[in-house]
Amino acid sequence: MLRSNTCGELRPEHIGQTVTLSGWVQRARNLGGLTFVDLRDRYGITQLAFNMDTNSDLCGQARKLGREFVIQAVGTVCERESKNMQIPTGEIEIEVSALTILNAADTPPFTIEDDTDGGDDLRMQYRYLDLRRGPVQRNLLLRHRINIETRKYLDSIDFIDVETPVLIKSTPEGARDFVVPSRMNPGQFYALPQSPQTFKQLLMVSGIDKYYQIVKCFRDEDLRADRQPEFTQVDCEMSFVEQEDILNTFEGLVRHLFQTVLDREIGDFPRMTYDDAMEKYGIDKPDIRFGMEFQDMAPVTQNQGFNVFDSAEAVLGIVVPGAASFTRKQLDGLTDWVKRPQIGARGLVYCKVNDDGTFKSSVDKFYDQDALAKWAAHTGAKPGDLMLVLCGGLDATRKQLAELRLHMGSEMGLRDPFDFKPLWVVDFPLSNGTKTPSATTRCTTRSPRPSPNTWTYRFRSRGCRANAYDMVINGVEIGGGSIRIHDKDVQARMFDLLGFSPEEAEAQFGFLMNAFRYGAPPHGGLALGLTACAPCSAASTPSATSSPSLKTTKVATS
Amino acid sequence: MLRSNTCGELRPEHIGQTVTLSGWVQRARNLGGLTFVDLRDRYGITQLAFNMDTNSDLCGQARKLGREFVIQAVGTVCERESKNMQIPTGEIEIEVSALTILNAADTPPFTIEDDTDGGDDLRMQYRYLDLRRGPVQRNLLLRHRINIETRKYLDSIDFIDVETPVLIKSTPEGARDFVVPSRMNPGQFYALPQSPQTFKQLLMVSGIDKYYQIVKCFRDEDLRADRQPEFTQVDCEMSFVEQEDILNTFEGLVRHLFQTVLDREIGDFPRMTYDDAMEKYGIDKPDIRFGMEFQDMAPVTQNQGFNVFDSAEAVLGIVVPGAASFTRKQLDGLTDWVKRPQIGARGLVYCKVNDDGTFKSSVDKFYDQDALAKWAAHTGAKPGDLMLVLCGGLDATRKQLAELRLHMGSEMGLRDPFDFKPLWVVDFPLSNGTKTPSATTRCTTRSPRPSPNTWTYRFRSRGCRANAYDMVINGVEIGGGSIRIHDKDVQARMFDLLGFSPEEAEAQFGFLMNAFRYGAPPHGGLALGLTACAPCSAASTPSATSSPSLKTTKVATS
């Protein structure tokens, strides 16, 4: 070992010991007779002290050390005169007796500090230097802890980690697969898996009744903030279970992760139907850290002579507690905000409930105080609150108001990043009715909620719901899954309804349907996203560079 | 849950409980008034009992169950009349009160038994059925346990699991990389990594001083028993270490795995130099479960008129204890065996040491009893032993005798598969002197053993040794690694010696060499192979189908 201790380890109880440390020069300070060098490694920073009076040669060497030089120092642990209680090693320093330069360093292109002067592009170009910074290393460590604690938990309840292949059979429909030409079979291609969906279902047929894998998946999609060509998911599947069993199992996993990784208890883990989520929050991944649930304003706004509302399919509102104090300028700002193309509303109607019980609205011309009082009674708005109302087509209005609600939540400080509110959204629609590439992994295997004998009609009318669920935390979809179809006849009918010809179904899923002939157990599962975190962008794809966090990548699979 | 218990769980203490089991019908036995069904899941087999007298309808249903039907049975745990002490659940059975067929099954194409009637091809075609068999499931479970215990051990000593990218930069030299065309950048390609070597070295530059990853790697090579296009390795790297630190760390890992997974203490973990291994065993991965070390027979065989030996560069022998009883037919068989093209020897000389101290040799014409006594004295052969001697060029003779030694070890029953003898082979040659594709990952980063100032000459004369080591267990290379070059000038000189032009070195390794400018710590590591184990061959590559075992895939990297 080129060190006896790490740079984060020494404390007053080590005073008097001779130690060897190795690490990087964070900074050197020349104070005339004394020179101090902050030595850094993954574990912390320790101060090295050099005294011009007692060893001028050594001190002279120390003064020549540049930033990020890799050095080894031998010395004695001493008590510091001026202690730094900001860092764990701040009570001691090392009186150095020998110094070795293990490797010199060019001046780094940006400072290796928590708050760096390097811009995004420069830090991505020198990713290996960016990774030396504390916040990035802490992200890597967080991801590692999530990874290992996930495995420990799943192992403790009898899940088996089974590796599935990466070079797999390319299917004709997989237009957005990455493909790999075969040298042994010219003109033929492997595909990289978009998810191990088929494999894990085959493992269920094999009797591996609890499977998991933390696995790379690949999608040849255009880059977006939460979509990357290669991403990682915690992929799970169970046999002989019903939906509630899966929800309980992975609620347990998430509780375990919060406890062990963040030392935090999370509270309730409520279930909400997809229909409720759309009605109350206008979105299938609601952030329930705060209220502001949608109100159907049609009963108190329509048929009173205001044509904009009268002609709208939907009039929806939210009550923002305590926002009656918003200035005209702030309200104009909100109106501009909802009219931006990204949101796309045509306008915003507001109504303040003043402290004295009177109302001030942007549609005072059409609604008198009595009418506005009915709005407040209908929505439960109290003095000091602000009602915000959007109207238009139902789907569009929900989408716009969902964005506005999140925006108001942020504005009012209701989205504490250290508060975690998990949620299961259940009873997703069986299908959006179209055969899309993503349908191949997401919708085709979902089992319908009514009995197999009644769902065909409902499917056609789009009223059919599936045994499908998403895990949502703070408005972010962490993952999702479903109870699968395990009957070959139901599966064949599903392919037909989705618009697959028998030939297409056979080409893409024939393997799975054949396996279902030989005793497939009832099964279901889910996949949770784990944000990609590559050590080095410049040697890899430009995409795989985001930092990991509990806000994980959206996962469309499973 | 569609079950209250698994099929491996119930014992006499559960007698009287009402339980629900789900699983596959292993077999049904109709004994007139009684019908017994063996119900199987991953955890075991439990006997279901149906009585024609008490419930003829139910018993009638049970009689119609086919092999591999998936069923759910509700019933009471009862004591068995005729106990089966061969299985853990053999003292109880379930008196079934309700039976549900969860899924019917076609007759499987081979029997789902430990000893199946299915041939290799059929079992690969129906891999998902083969995976139902006990031996294959136990292999999956063994692999899972090795995986999780490896992670626990490395986590406990501060290693961080960091994921590296799969879609990486394709380099011009990487002729045997798998490549992935980029849709976004037509005409350009990603490569799949042959190993994360560059990435893990960059992580060392980043200060992640203990890195590990259990990672898929890809090589577009022709198939061999121990080579597959995609394979998995336990990939590790450490900073601020010397060779002995790495050996001790991973000796610790292997001890931990044997203890926790196989409940077994392994003994010594000796180190042997490459030169010693070649001299004593003729191979760089000796099986040291038994002796039969090579003897240089030249001093006692040459210059005595036997031209075959006199003209040979090398005359090497082994002593096989207790094999003097081999018959003439057996000895002829051995001669034929070494003359097969796979071995390629021109002949075999033997010399028995009879119990009475006399000798019987195939070269009695050239060597009298006195001369043969000198052979025995030289090799330490005792009465009852057999000396086997090969000759020819040094390299070829070593290779042939190494094969013969292993063959004799097997013949004499000295290679107990439940005996594990690990070994480090150290001080590998710095390079075989050629620039091959495998050199790009294996040899280019190895640090030379003499100081950087003296190794250039030795390199040219091929006498230079590297800080490189392999872990070998029972003659199988489990993995290997090296202390890396961390100095950009030494690295540049190495590329030059290996025959890379500066342009080639820059194109392939410029990124790493640039990183070395900014403070690269001394570092080294290794990779251990973990045999591939795909759940399904027919939906994937034909290669990824072998069963996992402690005899892991050879790993050429790291």
Interface residues (C-beta under 8 A of the other chain):
Chain A: M1 L2 R3 S22 W24 R40 D41 R42 E68 F69 V70 Q72 L102 N103 A104 A105 D106 P108 Y126 R127 Y128 L129 L131 R132 Q137 L140 L141 R143 H144 N147 I148 R151 K152 D155 I160 D161 V162 E163 T164 P165 V166 L167 I168 K169 F178 V179 V180 P181 R183 M184 Y190 L192 T198 F199 L202 L203 V205 S206 G207 I208 D209 K216 F218 D220 D222 P229 E230 T232 F240 V241 E242 D245 H486 D487 F511 A515 F516 R517 Y518 G519 A520 P521 P522 A532 C533 A534 P535 C536 A538 A539 S540 T541 A544
Chain B: M1 L2 R3 S22 W24 R40 D41 R42 E68 F69 V70 L102 N103 A104 A105 D106 P108 Y126 R127 Y128 L129 L131 R132 Q137 L140 L141 R143 H144 N147 I148 R151 K152 D155 I160 D161 V162 E163 T164 P165 V166 L167 I168 K169 F178 V179 V180 P181 R183 M184 Y190 L192 T198 F199 L202 L203 V205 S206 G207 I208 D209 K216 F218 D220 D222 P229 E230 T232 F240 V241 E242 D245 H486 D487 F511 A515 F516 R517 Y518 G519 A520 P521 P522 A532 C533 A534 P535 C536 A538 A539 S540 T541 A544
